[in-house]
């Protein structure tokens, strides 16, 4: 996961274009978003939660534990994105596969 600029993340082989997400102004925000997506995919994706709940839980985790939960190393190069920017980045992942929830 690599933040290329304030408007681009390389997530594995998948580029995520955030150029139309105008609220992102610093690469430290896109760096945080890339690591947030990775954390979210490891911790919450397979728990039958919708995307909003997954992102909300990650943001709550960040409020409680700070950015230290995103990396095993102490990094000082993150800036907090809003929940909307995280959702926008996930929405722009062209390789994302979504499972439809079963209706009861």
C-alpha positions in Angstrom: 0.0 0.0 0.0 1.6 3.2 -1.1 0.3 6.8 -1.2 1.6 8.2 -4.4 0.2 11.7 -3.8 -2.7 13.4 -2.1 -4.9 12.1 -4.9 -3.5 8.6 -5.6 -3.1 5.3 -3.7 -1.6 2.1 -5.0 -3.3 -0.7 -3.2 -1.4 -3.8 -4.3 -1.7 -3.7 -8.1 -4.8 -1.5 -7.9 -4.5 2.2 -8.4 -7.1 4.3 -6.5 -7.7 7.7 -8.1 -8.8 10.2 -5.6 -8.3 13.3 -7.8 -12.1 14.1 -7.5 -12.1 13.9 -3.7 -11.3 17.6 -3.3 -11.2 17.6 0.5 -8.0 15.5 0.5 -5.2 18.0 0.7 -2.2 16.1 2.0 -0.4 12.8 1.3 -0.6 12.0 5.0 -4.4 11.7 4.6 -4.1 9.3 1.6 -1.5 7.3 3.4 -3.9 6.9 6.3 -6.7 5.9 4.0 -4.7 3.2 2.4 -3.8 1.7 5.7 -7.3 2.1 7.0 -8.6 0.1 4.0 -6.1 -2.6 4.8 -7.1 -2.7 8.5 -10.8 -2.7 7.6 -10.3 -5.6 5.2 -8.4 -7.7 7.9 -10.7 -6.9 10.8 -14.2 -6.2 9.7 -15.0 -7.3 6.2 -16.1 -10.9 6.9 -18.4 -10.0 9.8 -21.6 -9.5 7.8 -21.4 -5.8 8.2 -22.3 -3.2 5.6 -19.7 -0.8 4.4 -20.9 2.1 6.6 -20.7 0.0 9.7 -17.2 -1.3 8.8 -15.9 2.2 8.3 -17.6 3.5 11.4 -16.0 0.8 13.5 -12.6 1.5 12.1 -13.0 5.2 12.8 -14.1 4.4 16.4 -11.0 2.2 16.8 -8.8 5.1 15.6 -10.4 7.4 18.1 -9.8 4.9 20.9 -6.3 3.7 19.9 -5.0 6.4 17.5 -3.0 5.6 14.4 -0.8 3.0 16.2 -3.3 0.3 15.3 -2.6 0.8 11.6 1.0 -0.2 11.6 3.3 -2.2 13.8 5.7 0.7 13.7 5.3 4.1 15.3 4.7 6.4 12.4 4.1 10.1 12.5 3.1 10.6 8.9 -0.7 10.1 9.1 -3.5 12.7 9.1 -7.0 11.8 10.0 -9.3 11.6 6.9 -13.1 11.9 7.3 -15.3 8.9 7.0 -16.5 10.2 3.6 -13.0 10.2 2.1 -12.4 6.6 3.3 -15.7 5.6 1.7 -14.9 7.5 -1.5 -11.5 5.6 -1.8 -13.2 2.2 -1.3 -15.9 3.2 -3.9 -13.1 3.9 -6.4 -11.4 0.5 -6.0 -12.0 -1.0 -9.4 -11.1 -4.5 -8.3 -13.4 -4.5 -5.3 -15.8 -7.5 -5.2 -19.0 -6.9 -3.2 -21.2 -9.7 -1.7 -24.9 -9.0 -1.7 -26.4 -9.3 1.7 -29.1 -11.9 2.1 -32.6 -10.6 2.7 -34.8 -12.0 5.4 
